[in-house]
Amino acid sequence: MITYAVRRLGHALLVLWATFTATFFLLYVLPGDAALSKAGVGGDGATLSPAELVRVRADLGLDQPVVGQYATALLHALRGDFGTSTQTGAPALSMYVEAIPETLKLAGSALLLGLVAGTGWALLAAWTRWRFLRQALLALPAVGVSIPTFWIGLLLIQVVSFRWQLLPAIGNDGVRSLVLPALVLAVPTAAMSAQILSRSLEATLHAPYIETARARGASRSRVLLRHALRNSVLPVVTALGMTAGHLIGGSVIMETVFSRSGVGAITVRAVNFQDTPVVLVAVVFAAVVFVGVNLLVDLLYPVIDPRIQLRTTRGAGLLRAGVAT
């Protein structure tokens, strides 16, 4: 387990480096730069003169070759210094760290709601004896995955907030302001979890040991909850890594739709003004969440199913999960 964790940590660091590098050069090849953004929206709204633009480029280090800019940014990032925001002059990492709790609160609430709703939906579809109801329940998650979350958010704002006036439409004012964006963000998570778990349950319920449990007189609910669910949940756990990445990205959209202060608002402003230090922090943070959750999921496999062993192969050092015989 320790060897596996160390190897996976090495892979995670490689992913973080590749993400940082790709983001840096993508921002570099985009038209314009932070200096031009400042020239267009100077502190008092005036356009900078050519001489002032040259000075701004020098202050930001944009007059150096791109390789030198990249090497400087990477070395500083390894020390935890992503530079200062070209918009505010504040440390980019500090700006992001201050905004992270609100985003994690939203993403965590959406993940919990999505998993609970998706699991309940799949269990209901597997438990019901009515074929028509089962087909309807199995078809609805596909609709949940396909509908854009921002459209659902705007619809709920119009109905729940403006027409019924039950919950606030914008802001970060307590739990009530968290309900709507968390519900909207939970929809694709619930739909995906329901789809995956439904298919897994369908395959598991035809396994020989399930027939044995039924022959021994186990009730339908006991067979489903005690025998089938645990052996069907691994695909859902596997999908959590992708889900975490989608939730971080979805949080940016939801914070924009519901005017919440968090990393979403900071990221949108940073992209609009080509604020490279802040954008780099945003991308690296999302990558850290993604690889961290994937590592945690891999380590949870043997806990959920003790039959799974973590094995390493020689040579390339590739890792796989095998079922003990």
ABEGO torsion letter per residue (X at the ends): XAAAAAAAAAAAAAAAAAAAAAAAAAAAABBEBAAAAAAAABAAGBBBBAAAAAAAAAAAGAABBAAAAAAAAAAAAAAGBAEBBAAAGBBAAAAAAAAAAAAAAAAAAAAAAAAAAAAAAAAAAAABABAAAAAAAAAAAAAAAABBAAAAAAAAAAAAAAAAGABBABEABEAAAAAAAAAAAAAAAAAAAAAAAAAAAAAAAABAAAAAAAAAGBBAAAAAAAAAAAAAAAAAAAAAAAAAAAAAAAAAAAAAAAGBBBAAAAAAAAAAAGBAAAAAAAAAAAAAAAAAAAAAAAAAAAAABAABBBBBBBEAGBBBBBBBX
